[in-house]
Amino acid sequence: MVWMKWNKLCSPKAKGDMGFRDLKAFNLALLAKQGWRLQHESNSLFYHVFKSKYFPDTSFIGNGKKVCIWKDKWTPFPSTYRVVSPRILLPEDATVDTLIDFDHRLWRADLVRSVWDSCNLLVDCHWNFADVVWRIGCDVGSSTTCLAQFMAIAWNIWRNRNGIRHGEQPKKKENMILKASSWLPPQPGVYKVNVDEAVFKNLSSAGMGVLIRDYKGQVVAALSQRVFAPLGSLEVEAKAMEAAVIFARDVGIQNIIFEGDSLQVYNCLHGSSKAPPAVANVLNGILFHLQSFCSFDFSHIRREGNKPAHILAQHAKFVDDFVAWVEETPSFLETVIASNLPDSI
């Protein structure tokens, strides 16, 4: 037996398909036709019968004064037909007419938007996947890395679901996220700088690793630098990011993404959290040096996807000051970088 998609079976025979009726669409079309007749043929027997039974005291198009926003079924979503967002601004007995601008026959967009924003919901649970991607794209703005990471995780979930349907064992969620945490290439014309640190407590020093790659995953430059000071992990992460910015500027990169596994440094540079006093001056220096670039962005990656930069930071233990590689891949990184690349490259 050959299986075919339902939408193909419902296409006309003139297009080479089966021409089956889509009963759901057919039923909706009939209902729409009845609704049109109820609005435009008020002198018909059909109108008088329906009006006396279903809306004797109102018009066919209601005003929402008897429909409760939170309790009644009035939305077009088949799963519940109710509003599923949490009630925050409007009272429990609020009716739909409070959301309507009757003078202009429109929704009160300002009130509806304030209710939506107060719920702190990312998406409507009835949106399709394209709507979800669009909303996330609006939230992350120009950060294509965040969107790419979301797409990678979504693809892993979809692939796992298909595997289960075909008899495969379900994968653990940790494995799906770890696979999505691999290094993702930037867009053509943009370079990505990965940064990490390593603290050598017994040597009262620390190491910083910087790796610059292009959209093909090719190494453009690398840096392994040692800091002779008893610094903590956060301080070294901030110093490593500063070293990465200066190193990329000296190499001559103009359009760049800086990526590290320190969420605290990432949030501080994005302005979503206040910089701790111990690293405030370093982070301010980073923001100053960023003026040298045509475009820049920051992204966060899990430690699993940042292994090459971490190995460079560990290598600094054997360096007196610093060592740099330009248009050359450090020999001890070749295998790790190859395994760090996504399958699509």
N, C-alpha and C positions, 0 to 999 in steps of 0.2 A: 504494500500500500504506500502510495506517495502522499506525504503530508503537504498541505499548502496553507498559507496564511489566510485568515478569515477575510481580511480586507481585499485579498486577491480574488477569493471566491465570490465576493460581492460586487466586483467590477463588472461592467456590461459585457455581454457576449460579443459586441462589436469590437471590443478591445482584446478578444481572444480569451476571456475568462468565463466563469460559470454563470454569472448574472443572478446569483442568489440575492434575495431580499435581506437587507440588514434590518431585522425586525425592530431593534431599538431605535434606529434612525427613522424608520417608517412610522413607529408609534409617536415619536416626538414631532414629526411633521404633521401628523393628524391632529395632535393636541394643539400645535401652533395654529393650524387652520381653524380649529374650533375657537381658539382665543381671538383670532382676527374677526371671525363672524360675530362673536359676542360684543366686540367693540364697535363694529360698523353696521350691523343689521339688527338694531334694537327693536324693530317692528316685527320681526319674524317670530313664528311660533316657538322655534328652538330657543330664542333669547328669553321669551316669557316663561317657558317651563324651567329653564336653568336658573333664572333670576329668582323665581318664587321658591326654588328648593335650596339654592346654595348661597345667594347673596341678596335676600329680600330687602334689606335696609341700607345697602351700600351699592357702589358701582362694581363692575367686574374687576377693575384695578383698585385694590384696597389702599387705605391710607396708613396702615401700620399701627393704628392706635390701639388695636386689640391683640397685637402680636408681640409677645415677650421676646426680647433680644436673646436672653440666656437660656430660656426653657423651651420655647416652641421650635417646631421644625419649619424653618423658613428659608434656609440656604440651599443652593443647588448641589450640595455635596452628598452623594448617595450613601456614604457610610453611616452617617448619623442625621444628616439634614439640619443639624444644630450648629451653633457657634461653639467651637472647641477651645478657643483661647481662654485663659483665665480671666475672671471678672475682677477688674481693678478700679477703673474710673467711674463707670456708670453703676447706679444702684441695681439691686437684684431684680426689681420689678420694672426696670426701664423697658419701654416699648420701642418698636422700630421707627415710629414717627419722629423720635428725638434725633435720628440720624439723617432726616430728610429736610432739604431746603424746599419748602412748598412754593415759594415765590418763583424760583427758577426751575423747579421740578428736577432737582439734582440731589445727589448725596452731599451731606455736609462734610466735605473733604477734610477740613481742619479737625473736626471732632473725630472722624473715623481714623485719621492718621495718628492723632494723639492716643487713642485707645490702642491702636496697633503698636506704637512705639513703647507704650507703658508695659506691654506684655513681655518685652525682651525676647521675642521669638525670632529666629533666623528665617524660617520659611513656614508657609502654610502646609500642613500635612497632606493636602490634596494637590499640591503642585506636582507637575511632572519633572523629570530629571533636568530638562533644559531650563525650566524656571529656577531650579535650585542652583545650577551653575551660574545663571545670570545674576541671581541675588548675591551669591558669594563673590562674583566678579565685581559687583558694585561695592561690596564691603572691603575687599582687599585692595581696591583701586588699581594702581599700576604694578602691584607686586604679582607678577606672573608666577613666581615660585610657589606662593601659597596656593594659588589655583591649580598649579601642576601637581602639587602634593595631594590636594583633595581628589583630583582626577585619578591619580595613581591608586589611592586607597579605595576609591569607588570601583575602579576596574578590578582590583583584587577581590572585593566583595562579590561583584558580579561573576567573576570566574569561579570563585568558591561555590557560589549558588548553583551554577551550571554543572560543576563537578558532582555535587550532591545529587542532583537530579539524574545524573548518569551513573550513579552507583559508587562514586568515589567517597572516601572518608572526608568529613569536614575538617578544614584546617583551623588551627587555633587562631584566635584573633590577634595574638601577639605576633605570629608569623606573618599575617597579612600586613600589619602595620610596619614591621621591620623591613619587609620587602619594599614597602612604599617609602621607606626612609633612606633609600639609596640616593646617591648624588644625582641631581637633575641638571642637565646642561642649560645654559642661558640661551637667549635668542641670538641669531647671527648678528655680528657686530657688537655684541656685549660680552664681557668677560666676567667670570665668577672667581672670587677670591675666598678660599676657605681658610679659616683661622682656628687655632687651638693652643692650649697651654699645657704645661706639665710642671708640677712643683716637686723639687728635689729637696725635701726637708733635711735630710742628713748632710747635704752639701750647702745648705743655706743659700740656695739659688733656685732658678726656675728656667724653663725653656719655652720658647715661642715658635710655633710653626705656621708658615704661610705658603699656600699653594694657589697659583693663578692658572686657570684653564679656560679654553675657548669653547665655542658652542659644539665642537666636535669631541670635546674631552681631552684635547691635546694640551700638554703642559707648556705654558708660556714662560713661567718663572717659578722658582721656589726659594724659600728662605728658612733657615734654621738658626735661631739666635738665642744666646744665653743671657740671662739677667742675674747679676751677682747681688742679690738682695733677698732677705727672708720675707717674701711677700706671700699673701694668701691667694687662694684660687681666684677670687673675684678680681683682685688687683692685677694679677697676671693676665687674666682674660681681657681686661681693659687695655693693658699695655700691649698685648698681642694684637688687638684690633687697631690700636694706634700704629704699631709697626707695619701692619698690613696696608693701612691707608698710605703711609709714607712710601712703602716699598712699591706699591702699585703706581703711585705718582711718579716715582723715579724711573720706573720701567717705561712709562709713557702711555699708560692705559687712560682712555678718556670716558668710556661708558662701562660701568662696572656694578657688580652686585657683591656685597660683602656678606659672607655666611659663616656663622659659628654656632656652637652648641650651647652657649651660655644664654639662657632665656632672660636672665636679669640684665645683661648688657644689651641684648636686643631690645628689650622693653624700654630701657633708658634712652637709647639712641632714637627710638621711634617716638619718644615723648609720652608714652603711656604710663610711665612710672618715674618717680623722682630718683635722681642719681644719688647713691650713698655718698657721704662726705669723703670717704677714702678714695673714690674714683672720680669724683665730680670734675676735678681739674683735667684729668686725662680725657674724659669724655668731651669736655668743652674743647680741648685741643683737637680731638678727632673731627668735631663739627667744623672747626676752623679750616683744617686741611682739606675737607671735602669740597671747598670752594674751587679747588684746582681741577675738578672733573666736570665734564659736560653733563653727565647724568650719573646718578648713583642710587642704590637701594640697599636695604638690609633684609636678610632673611634668616630664619632659624632652622636648624637641622638637628635631628637626633644624633647622639654620639655614634651610632652604628653607621651613619652615612658620612661621618667626618673623620674616618680612620686615617687617611693619608696625612691630613694636617696634624693629627695627634702624633703620628710616628715622627714627623718632622720636629715636633716639639720635644719628643723624647730623645731624638738624635742630638739635641743641643747639649745634652749631658757630656758629650764627647767633644764639644766645640769650645775653644777659648773665648771667642767673641761672637762671630757669626760666619756663616757660609751661605753663599747664594748660587743658584743655578739659573741661567737664562737660556731659553730655547733648548733645554736639556732636562731629561727626567732623571732624578737621582736613582742610581741602580737599586737601592734597597726599597724603592717605592714602586717599581714597575709592576710587580705582581699584584700589589694591593690596589693600585690605580685601575688596573684592568678589571679586577673583580668588583670595583666600586662603581663602574659605569653601568647605566641601565642597558637592557637588552636591545633597545631601539637604535643605539649608536653603533 
